[in-house]
Amino acid sequence: MKKLVVLAIAVTAMACQQNKIGYVDSVKIMDDYQERVDVEARFKTKADAMGRKRDSISQAFQMELQQFQSKAQSMSQQSAQEEYSQLQQRGQQIGQRLQQEEQQLQQNSQTQMDSLVKKVKKEIRAYGKANGYTYILGGGEGGSVIYGDDAQDVTEEILKILNDKYEN
């Protein structure tokens, strides 16, 4: 019976030794992945341009509204109400169009970020397979690795592969 227990322990120990486990700091990879940095910078540039456009249109509309208010005093009440109603409707249309453009920009950015996450996961899988890993776990904020031996951290290797592929 003792021999059977010792044999079971030995088999279990050998099975554990055959598993090669590594981990990556997911937050660090995404923070330092140059393509992600560039995508985010492009989105910020577009978002800033969108903000300037919104401010410019809003300013022009406010000036038009002020001109109307000055002109409205010399108009009949019915004419003033009709023109004001048209101005309000145009203002709502402009606001809706700007909101749609902003939503489209955010949706495009999210699509690109989702694509980057898929690319990173694909590269981690390829790295794990090529280097004989049984598992590569995700660490960092909200990750599943609370502690890991630094020797098992493959973050830098994967980050280098990703950035090298992006540059080429």
C-alpha angles and dihedrals in degrees: 000000000000090000090053092051091047090048091050091050091048092049091048091049091050091049090052091049091054092060111090109200128188135165139210131210098236094193093052092048092053093042094050100035103114095210090056090048090051094046090050092048091051090049091049091050091051092045091051090050089049090051092051090048091050091049092048094049091045092050092049091049092050090052090050089050091051091049089051092050090054092046094043092070091067094044130086114263093247094050091047092051092049093049092044090051090052090049091051092049092049090048091053091049091050091048092050092048092050091047091051091050091051092048090050090051092050092046091051090049092050091049091053092047091049088051090052092051090052090049092051092049091048091051092048090052091048091048092049093049094046093048099044099252119159091196138009110191128202118242136173126077109355092000126134098245112087093170131010134170108252089232088067094050107109095173097112094047092052092043090053091050092049094047093044091052091047094051092051 
